[in-house]
């Protein structure tokens, strides 16, 4: 079977995902996506007429983010019209899935060169949702608008799910705040030492002026003590009646876990940041790379997908990691670097405990708590971060995984290489 290689990885800085506050918020999602597509083509002298497909992840596919973002952004980026594109949605997990699907296409021999990645303009989607709710439209809920699904699998708000998981696992506020502060500390070091510089590409306007060239969300100097002063973010929301029947997010969870006393422990400082961002990964077969003079940076060893309880929603990363390790015929001890998306601090904390991981190997450059989580793009960002950090440290294996709505998790293992081996 043909092997699939990562040739390059790029991402935009992550801008604060609020209109009027974020440097990227005025851009069209297609424009932001075009930035990374142009960058990956330019950096690798890519003949875009030889790109077989562009596989893209965008979770909120409505309005400006609808209409097959991959294809429209490729045209906006000046790609050859023969380079097709498709856009998918696996909620938060789509960025890893786009790479996994591209990998499968190459390994099967059906394609030779694919660009995979994702984009999310949370400034746009959150503002659109607020407008819809203000206009009397029902907010987007995972299963609540489908009565038959709601009876089978009640689903709640992710923040209340995070609090529920922490309560079930006995993970307290102080431990979660400690991880939130550590994410900020590690991100600050990574930024100061230029660890993101290899993949980070600036966003410029049509006149070439720089709009944003650094991650906008981090708050260096954040301490666990300061985080301890913040009020829980989801306590009031848990009891909000989102329909005429008086159903609430708390009731959704208690229907499955009636004896659970949910302690509210998450807030803005130990949860992922709302940001805008985009990322791209260039994938190729060995024959394509050799014909076009491209040097591989990593090899994809295995990918996997896993489902878990949709009511708790956030618990699939652990079984997904075990599954992908088995596929790659590797042990936990073999993995040098782990990237576990910090959707909420409890996700990473539970993952570390369940697998008995060395914390020094997990999210070594900070995570989404410090840097932000542009939903459809984050998975591709994590993979690019692994490639850069494996090269910087000379290590070999990296694993990335992340929770996704509906109780899912994709996972991927990559191996750093600096040349083809027979």
C-alpha positions, 0 to 999 in steps of 0.5 A: 500500500502507498504511504502518505507523507506530510510535506508541509503545514501552515496556519494563520495566527488565531485572532480573537473571535469577536467582531470589533475586537478580533483582527481577523473578524472583518474577513470573509471565511473564504479569504482567510482560507485562501491565505493558507492555501496560497502559503502552502502552494508558494512555500512548496512551489506547488503546481496547483493544477496537480492538486487532486483535491482539497479536503476541508473542515468547517463545522458551522457551514451556514451563511458565509461559511457555507457553499463548499468553502474548500472549492470557493477558497481555492478559486479565491487563492488563484488555484488552477480550476482543475483543483477540486474541493470538498468541505466536511463537518465532524464538529471539533474533530473535522481538522483531523478527519480532513487529514485522515481522509486525504491520507486514505485517498493517497494510501489507496492509490486513488490520489497523489496530492491533497491539501487538507485542513480547516477554517472556522470564523467564530466571530462570524458564527457566534454573531450570526447565532446571537442574531438568530436567537434575538430574532426568535429562532431556536438556538442550535442544539445537538439532538433537541430538535429531533424528538426521536433522537432526543429520547434515545440520546439526550445531548446537552451543551458542551460546557455543562458536559465538561462540568458533568465529566469533572463531577463524575471523575472527581476532578476539582476546580483547583486541578483544572485551573492549574492546567489552565495556567500551565497552558498559558505558561507553556504557550508564552514560552513557545511564542517567546522562543519562536516555536510556532514561527515555522508554520505561522503565516501572516494574514495580509489585506488586499494591499499587502499590509499585515492584518495579523502576524501573531496569536491574539488570544494568549494571556501570558502571566495568567496564574492559577490563583487568578483563575480561581477568582473567576465565576463558573461560566455554565451554572446559569446556562445549565438551568436555562429553559430552551423550549416551551416544555421547560427542558434545560441542559442540566435536565438532558444530562440528568435523564441519563445520570439522575443521581449526578450532582453537577459541580460547575468548575469550568470558566473562560480561563480553563476552557478553550478560547473563541477565535478565528483561524485556518490551517492547511496540511500538504499531503503527498505520495512518495512518487508525487513528492519525488517527481516534484522535488518535495522533501517529506517532513513526516509519515502518517502511521495510522488514523482512527475514529471512535464514538462514546456516550453522546450525553457526556460528549467529551469522553471519546479521546481515550478510546480513540487513542487506544484504537489508533495505537493498536493500529500503529502497533505502538505502545503508550510509552512509544509516543514522544509528544501528545496533542490533546485538544483543550476544549475544556481542561477536564478533557486533557486532565482525564486523558492524562490520568486514564493513560498514565501519561507524563505531563511533560509530553502533553501539549508542550507548547500550550493548547486551546485554553491559551491559544484558542480553538477555531473549531474546524481548523484546530485538528489540522493546527494540532498536526502541524504543531506536532510536526514542528515540535518533533523536528525541533526536539528530534523526537519520532512519534506524535499522537493527536486527538480531540473530542467532538460533539455527538460523543466522537473523537478522531485520532492520528499518529505521525512519525517524523522523517527527514528523507524517504527510507526504503 
